[in-house]
Amino acid sequence: MSTLKTTPRADGFHMPAEFEHHAGCWMTWPERPDVWRENARPAQRDFAAVAMAIARFEPVTVCASREQCETARANLPSKIRVVEMSSNDAWTRDYAPTFVVDDFNHVRGVDWTFNGYGGPEKGAYWPCDLDNQIAAKILELEKIDRYKCDMVLEGGSIHVDGQGTLITTEECLLNPNRNPNLSRVDIENNLKEYLGVEKIIWLKMGVHGDEDNSGHVDDLCCFVRPGVVVLTWTDDTDDPQYDRSRDAFERLSRSHDACGRQFKIYKLYQPEPIYFSANEVCGIIVTPNAVQRQSGQRLGASYVNFYIANGGVIVPGFGDPRDRDAVATLSSLFPDREVVQLQTHEILLGIGNIHCIVMQQPLGQIGLRDITEGIKNH
Amino acid sequence: MSTLKTTPRADGFHMPAEFEHHAGCWMTWPERPDVWRENARPAQRDFAAVAMAIARFEPVTVCASREQCETARANLPSKIRVVEMSSNDAWTRDYAPTFVVDDFNHVRGVDWTFNGYGGPEKGAYWPCDLDNQIAAKILELEKIDRYKCDMVLEGGSIHVDGQGTLITTEECLLNPNRNPNLSRVDIENNLKEYLGVEKIIWLKMGVHGDEDNSGHVDDLCCFVRPGVVVLTWTDDTDDPQYDRSRDAFERLSRSHDACGRQFKIYKLYQPEPIYFSANEVCGIIVTPNAVQRQSGQRLGASYVNFYIANGGVIVPGFGDPRDRDAVATLSSLFPDREVVQLQTHEILLGIGNIHCIVMQQPLGQIGLRDITEGIKNH
């Protein structure tokens, strides 16, 4: 693996949209008992279900620590690849490389800086040194060249349409717990330089209950295709989410994407509020290394946190009547994909959902180059 | 990765010779301070030199533990791939998969059982659970299908000519510390079934000083090409090695290979005896988990422990006048390869040498299948 001295934009690379074709996807096996209740066993079942659902559509690799390799292997079918890779927690979306492609379909990866969602004092857990190494490790394992960007960024805090537009939230990207020394313009410039985007749409706040992540956009709003987004929604004016979604709707309504299109916005009605139960909190051991959960704490439940796989859409379910509406809406928005809903309450308890625990790798010419040029070069 | 229920022989697979074309080679980064003196830093330098020498000829992947990934990465050039993989010690030859190929150049791997060179009581170190997982981990990482054989076998205890012949030693393969419940015939049958060989040449003892490994053949004798072997040698009748080499010479002289050829035997004169110094022993911490070294202990120094890379031969040096003779002999025996000699005293102190720390992966159709079929299957 080489670390390049240039930037993706300078080299003609950009981040493709999630709805473009994937080579496969990456996940991490959860294990820490101060985040996942009951020693992470229930969460492991939910993660395995997500891996298996995605593996119907594209290759899946699950990274597991030395201690968990055998458990992961035993709990996943053989078509899913398990590789040893250490982590601090299992939010692959947020620390995996952001893959970028050029017009010749070459693939490279951006390795951002990860600070555990806000650093040692204000983050969700600490340390995060192993998470911060994963992007480089994945790229090296796949023999993909790497760009390193010092800016703190999690993959869940951005969405792109693959045609020059990026959406994000001010709550997260402008949060002083991320890049206190960078201005909005500095951050925009980094996004343009490392993701090859031209236009950044700033939404204000993420979803209520996602304070752990400082309001990642991937719970709030995402692209279905260029010019079309879904937005988490409630009509309940007393719900703290109401103003957040309303504001996002208004900002989107008066924005145009990089190609000058107005956005078509589809609403995905959120489930009834879900709260941490005392029993659930009880199952999580308390350490100084992770934020302590509170009984009665609201969870940021959003159907927007789905994953778009090659021929499918894997969407969270919450045991709520709205589950079916979400599937119906997404089925009509993705007519060529099979919408698969999974009940993922244990992932939600970790303050995230399906999209947060996976990272797509676009289809491209890395393996082929590797095999032919790799030999030739020797 | 699938674990197949059949055997390589049944599927038309066999182990190719080391002098056939490689896709690359695998190594492990040393770290344990009860095997490698001075916290393994001097050994790491020797391992890095071996990796770099081989990387001139073929791709090299170095497996490093969570704790050592960054050190390995920092001490190796970027063309060498570093992947996280835990081990108990760094003898990749002995626990990596034995790769097998078929007539269509498909590649699969045999995962033998590894017992730390003799089990908890009589082995070189214990536990060896992580080493025993590495073959499966490498195969899974490379998406190569796996055969599992319950027989205890280390890669360093066998050599093949790729044309049906295998050489090994009775000292190792018939040692009760390996497979006490298997007869010579049982072992021969397993070798035939899992390596696709037809004829097994039994030498008696390995080299003097290699008791840790129960006399691996890869210090004693190896194939240069079909029908041609090199044998470690001394003319000193007082040296305990004399009778061992003499006996091997006689057995080889009266043997024929699987194709009916008589062996052409070239002698590689061993260096003057090398012994552990008190100072060297002092640098190794003592734990109950590894055999304790003794000052004055003879080391099994042999030029035969070289590695055949795609366009090169990487041969150990001992700071001995015979170093040059070994290079001269090997240069004439491998006229199409560059012979590179490395001073590898720190590896020798671990009771092994260059061949023991590397495992070749033959060139074959795995990556291509992976990229095209992997996608098609999803």
Interface residues (C-beta under 8 A of the other chain):
Chain A: M1 S2 T3 A23 G24 A55 R56 F57 E58 P59 S65 R66 C69 E70 S78 K79 R81 V82 V83 E84 M85 S86 L130 Q133 K137 E140 L141 K143 N310 G311 L363 G367 L368 D370 I371 G374 I375 N377 H378
Chain B: M1 S2 T3 A23 G24 A55 R56 F57 E58 P59 S65 R66 C69 E70 S78 K79 R81 V82 V83 E84 M85 S86 L130 Q133 K137 E140 L141 K143 N310 G311 L363 G367 L368 D370 I371 G374 I375 N377 H378
